[in-house]
């Protein structure tokens, strides 16, 4: 029995947009972020799809009436068949040659088109009347296929418990030493939107910045993501241009940050984010996508008081589990006897507490004089302390030297995707 596409579309869209609160409450989540290209020449079909897409989180959709010259930045194409479908078979073949996963959408599709779709392994064919029930499941299947074939890098965010505690220094140390201990692709994201000092600390020249990537997010495919960053061997940096977010329109571009993060996660092994300014609205997606959060504190009452307030925001207000929070006491000194590590565990109610010893000369040469953080490796004490943190917190394979012998540290089995 044939169905009427116009009636189906009217039924799907009628009165659907009147209750925005229900739309927000009923949103479904894809397991990863998907960038989708929807090819549709029929306004009614475009309207119906737009509504269905509005009910789904972790989804970025671009509509077009014809296949573009470049579409490698998308993970999926939805090809809607309307009244004029003369070129549909050619489009299906072209998408297949580019190994682009494709969903076919339409009613009363010609047998020849179905045969072509089957020949070129189109992932699914969905009727207009069934998109409300089947579209989300089809998108989920596509996302799960990507998860099976790609490693999704975890994000570890490093925040200052109190301003000036040394989160940028710790981030640089963790990134530099981790890259030397493994063959994984390590990415540092400088989330300090005011100063952005990681490029100088790591002795890397930044030519392409976070705001540039957000401006050009729709053009960034897998190759572009890897080539746009400053790089030294397996360590990459997405630098931040000082005060770039104050330029006209830049704050709005941070709505695309989550989309950018998923592109980075899908093409690297580990992401470290320097959020030395703490919680900020523009960079909250970094925190919410993090599988681990490291808070850098100092050995004094004021630092612990502000850190406790930060933990309250993370856990009670944002719903983040204490189990993924780690504390690093920076500039730790055994001479300070009134506040020890057990006191800090009790005060902050966090069990994972590490320390990095105080070395003013080394820290100031890296931060104030612009010397590379590679000097950290020359300081055996701090190097060993950083290695201990990497060993026990980071979900990657590393090789560290212990008493003259190399010991393989196996990959952690805890969940690396939130």
C-alpha positions in Angstrom: 0.0 0.0 0.0 1.4 3.4 -1.0 1.7 6.2 1.4 1.3 9.9 0.8 4.6 11.7 1.7 3.0 15.1 2.1 0.5 13.8 4.6 3.2 12.0 6.5 5.3 15.2 6.7 2.4 17.3 7.9 1.6 14.7 10.6 5.2 14.7 11.7 5.5 18.5 12.0 2.0 19.6 13.0 2.0 21.3 16.4 5.4 19.8 17.2 7.2 23.1 17.8 4.6 24.6 20.2 6.1 23.2 23.3 9.8 24.0 23.5 10.1 22.7 27.1 9.0 19.3 26.0 11.6 19.3 23.2 14.4 20.0 25.7 13.2 17.4 28.1 12.7 14.6 25.5 16.1 15.0 23.8 18.0 11.8 23.2 21.8 11.4 23.3 24.0 9.9 20.7 27.0 8.0 22.1 29.4 10.3 20.2 29.0 13.6 18.3 28.0 13.2 14.7 28.4 15.7 11.9 25.7 15.0 9.4 25.1 16.3 5.9 21.4 16.2 4.9 20.7 16.5 1.2 17.1 17.5 0.6 15.4 19.5 -2.2 11.9 19.3 -0.7 11.1 22.1 1.9 8.6 19.8 3.7 11.1 17.0 4.1 13.7 19.5 5.3 11.2 20.8 7.9 10.3 17.4 9.2 14.0 16.4 9.4 14.9 19.7 11.2 12.3 18.9 13.9 13.5 15.4 14.4 17.1 16.6 14.6 16.1 19.2 17.3 15.3 16.2 19.6 18.8 14.8 19.5 21.9 15.8 21.4 25.4 15.3 20.1 24.4 16.1 16.6 25.5 18.8 14.1 23.5 19.0 10.8 24.1 20.9 7.7 21.4 21.0 5.0 22.1 21.4 1.3 20.1 20.8 -1.9 22.9 19.2 -3.8 26.1 17.2 -3.0 29.0 19.6 -2.3 32.5 19.3 -3.7 33.9 18.6 -0.3 32.1 16.6 2.4 34.9 14.7 4.2 34.2 16.7 7.3 31.0 14.8 7.8 30.5 11.3 9.3 27.2 10.6 7.7 25.0 11.7 4.8 21.2 11.6 4.8 20.0 11.6 1.2 16.3 12.5 1.0 14.4 11.5 -2.1 11.7 13.9 -3.2 9.8 14.4 -6.5 13.0 15.0 -8.5 15.2 12.0 -8.0 16.8 11.7 -11.5 20.4 11.9 -10.1 19.9 9.9 -6.9 21.7 6.8 -8.2 24.7 8.9 -9.3 24.8 10.6 -5.9 24.7 7.2 -4.1 27.6 5.9 -6.2 29.6 9.0 -5.6 29.1 8.8 -1.9 30.1 5.2 -1.9 33.3 5.9 -3.7 34.2 8.3 -1.0 33.4 5.6 1.7 30.8 8.0 3.1 28.1 6.2 5.2 24.7 7.1 3.8 21.1 6.8 4.9 18.3 6.9 2.2 15.1 8.7 3.2 11.9 8.7 1.2 8.6 7.0 0.2 7.7 5.0 -2.9 11.4 4.8 -3.8 12.0 3.3 -7.3 13.1 -0.3 -7.4 16.3 0.7 -9.4 17.2 3.2 -6.7 16.8 0.5 -4.0 18.9 -1.9 -6.0 21.6 0.7 -6.4 21.5 1.5 -2.7 21.9 -2.2 -1.8 24.8 -2.6 -4.3 26.7 0.3 -2.8 25.9 -0.8 0.8 23.7 2.2 1.9 23.4 1.7 5.6 19.6 2.0 5.9 16.5 3.1 4.0 13.9 4.9 6.0 10.4 5.9 4.9 9.1 9.4 5.7 6.3 8.0 7.9 8.9 6.2 10.0 11.5 8.8 10.7 10.1 9.6 14.1 10.6 6.0 15.2 13.7 5.0 13.1 15.9 8.1 12.6 17.4 8.1 16.0 18.1 4.4 16.0 19.8 4.7 12.5 22.0 7.6 13.8 22.9 5.5 16.9 23.9 2.6 14.7 26.1 4.9 12.7 27.7 6.3 15.9 28.3 2.8 17.3 30.0 1.7 14.0 32.4 4.6 14.4 33.1 3.7 18.0 33.9 0.1 16.9 36.5 1.3 14.3 38.0 4.3 16.0 39.6 4.9 19.3 38.0 7.8 21.2 40.6 9.8 23.1 39.7 10.7 26.7 39.9 14.3 27.8 41.7 15.1 31.0 41.0 18.7 32.2 43.5 20.4 34.5 42.0 23.3 36.6 43.4 25.6 39.2 41.8 25.2 42.6 42.9 28.8 43.2 44.2 31.2 40.6 48.0 31.0 40.3 48.3 27.4 41.6 50.3 26.3 38.5 47.7 24.4 36.3 49.5 25.5 33.1 52.9 24.4 34.4 51.4 21.0 35.5 49.6 20.6 32.2 52.7 21.2 30.2 54.7 18.8 32.4 52.1 16.1 32.0 51.9 16.5 28.3 55.7 16.7 27.6 56.6 13.7 29.8 53.6 11.6 28.6 54.6 12.1 25.0 58.1 10.9 25.8 56.9 7.8 27.7 54.6 6.5 24.9 53.9 6.4 21.2 50.4 7.7 21.5 49.2 10.9 19.9 49.0 13.4 22.8 47.1 16.7 22.3 47.2 19.7 24.6 44.4 22.3 24.4 45.2 25.7 25.8 41.9 26.8 27.4 43.3 29.9 29.0 41.3 32.4 26.8 43.0 35.4 28.3 46.7 34.6 28.2 47.4 31.3 26.5 50.9 30.6 27.6 51.4 26.9 26.8 53.0 27.6 23.4 55.8 29.6 25.0 56.2 27.1 27.8 56.5 24.2 25.4 58.7 26.1 23.0 56.2 25.6 20.2 55.2 28.3 17.7 51.5 28.8 17.3 50.3 29.6 13.8 46.8 28.2 14.2 44.7 28.9 17.2 41.6 27.6 19.0 39.5 30.5 17.7 40.7 29.7 14.1 39.5 26.1 14.5 36.1 27.3 15.8 35.7 29.7 12.9 36.5 27.0 10.4 34.8 24.0 12.1 32.7 23.1 9.1 35.9 22.8 6.9 37.9 20.7 9.3 38.2 17.0 8.2 40.4 14.4 9.8 43.5 15.4 8.0 43.0 19.1 8.8 42.5 18.4 12.5 45.9 16.7 12.7 47.8 19.2 10.5 46.4 22.4 12.0 48.2 22.2 15.4 51.7 23.0 16.4 53.6 19.7 16.8 56.7 18.1 18.1 56.9 14.3 17.3 53.7 12.8 19.0 52.9 15.9 21.1 50.5 18.4 19.5 49.2 21.8 20.8 46.1 23.7 19.9 47.2 27.0 21.2 45.1 29.9 22.3 45.5 33.5 21.0 45.5 36.0 23.8 42.1 37.8 24.2 40.9 36.5 20.8 37.5 35.7 22.4 37.0 39.5 22.9 36.8 40.1 19.2 33.3 40.5 17.7 31.4 37.3 17.3 34.1 35.1 18.8 32.1 34.2 22.0 29.3 32.9 19.8 31.7 30.5 18.1 32.3 28.7 21.3 28.9 27.1 20.8 30.9 24.9 18.4 33.5 23.9 20.9 31.9 20.5 21.7 31.8 19.7 18.0 35.5 20.6 17.7 36.3 18.4 20.7 34.7 15.4 19.2 36.7 15.8 16.0 39.9 16.0 18.1 38.8 13.0 20.2 38.2 10.9 17.1 41.7 11.5 15.7 44.0 11.3 18.7 44.8 9.2 21.7 44.7 11.5 24.7 43.6 15.1 25.2 44.9 17.3 28.0 43.1 20.6 28.5 44.7 23.5 30.4 41.8 25.3 32.2 44.0 27.3 34.5 41.4 30.0 34.9 39.0 27.5 36.4 35.4 27.1 35.4 34.3 29.5 32.6 31.1 29.4 30.6 32.8 29.3 27.2 35.0 26.3 28.1 32.5 24.2 30.1 32.2 21.6 27.3 35.8 20.6 28.0 34.9 19.9 31.6 31.6 18.1 30.8 33.4 15.8 28.3 36.3 15.0 30.6 36.8 11.5 31.8 39.2 12.8 34.5 39.5 16.2 36.2 42.8 17.2 37.9 42.6 20.1 40.3 45.9 21.9 41.1 46.1 23.3 44.6 48.7 24.7 47.0 49.6 23.9 50.5 47.6 26.7 52.3 44.2 27.3 53.8 43.0 29.8 51.2 43.8 27.5 48.3 42.0 24.6 50.0 39.0 26.8 50.8 38.6 27.9 47.1 39.2 24.3 45.9 36.5 23.0 48.1 34.1 25.5 46.6 35.2 24.4 43.1 34.6 20.7 44.0 31.1 21.7 45.2 30.3 23.3 41.8 31.6 20.3 40.0 29.9 17.6 42.0 26.7 19.2 43.5 25.9 21.7 40.7 27.2 19.9 37.6 26.7 16.3 38.6 30.3 15.2 38.2 31.4 12.2 40.2 34.2 12.7 42.8 35.6 9.4 41.6 37.0 11.1 38.5 38.6 14.0 40.4 42.3 14.0 41.3 44.2 16.5 43.4 47.8 17.6 42.7 49.5 19.6 45.4 51.9 21.8 43.4 55.0 23.4 45.0 54.7 20.9 47.8 57.1 21.2 50.7 57.7 18.8 53.6 58.7 21.8 55.6 55.1 22.8 55.8 54.0 20.6 58.7 50.6 22.2 59.6 49.0 20.9 56.3 50.0 17.5 55.1 48.5 15.3 52.4 46.2 13.5 54.8 44.8 16.9 55.9 44.2 17.8 52.2 42.4 14.5 51.6 40.1 15.0 54.6 39.4 18.7 53.8 38.5 18.1 50.2 37.0 14.6 50.6 39.0 13.4 47.6 41.1 10.2 47.9 43.4 10.6 44.9 46.0 13.2 46.1 49.5 13.5 44.5 52.1 16.2 44.9 54.8 17.9 42.9 57.7 19.2 44.9 58.5 22.9 45.1 61.3 24.0 42.7 61.0 27.7 42.3 64.0 28.0 40.0 62.7 25.4 37.6 59.1 26.7 37.5 60.2 30.3 37.0 62.6 29.5 34.2 59.7 27.7 32.4 57.0 30.3 33.1 58.8 33.6 33.5 61.8 33.2 31.2 60.1 31.1 28.5 62.4 28.1 28.8 61.0 24.9 27.5 59.3 22.4 29.9 61.7 19.8 28.5 63.9 20.9 31.4 61.6 19.2 33.7 63.1 15.9 32.6 66.4 17.1 34.0 65.0 17.3 37.5 64.8 13.7 38.6 62.6 14.4 41.6 59.8 16.2 39.7 60.2 13.9 36.7 59.5 10.9 39.0 56.6 12.6 40.7 55.0 13.4 37.3 55.6 9.9 36.1 53.8 8.5 39.2 50.7 10.7 38.4 50.7 9.5 34.8 51.1 5.9 35.8 48.1 6.0 38.2 45.8 8.4 36.5 46.2 8.3 32.8 44.5 5.6 30.7 47.3 5.0 28.3 50.3 2.6 27.9 53.6 4.1 29.1 57.1 2.8 29.7 58.9 4.2 32.7 62.4 3.5 34.0 62.5 1.9 37.5 65.8 1.1 39.1 67.6 0.7 35.8 64.9 -1.6 34.3 62.0 -0.7 32.0 58.6 -1.7 33.3 55.5 -1.8 31.1 52.5 -0.2 32.7 49.4 -1.8 31.3 46.4 0.2 30.0 43.9 1.1 32.7 40.6 -0.7 32.3 38.4 2.1 33.7 36.0 3.8 31.3 37.7 6.5 29.2 34.5 7.9 27.6 31.9 10.0 29.4 
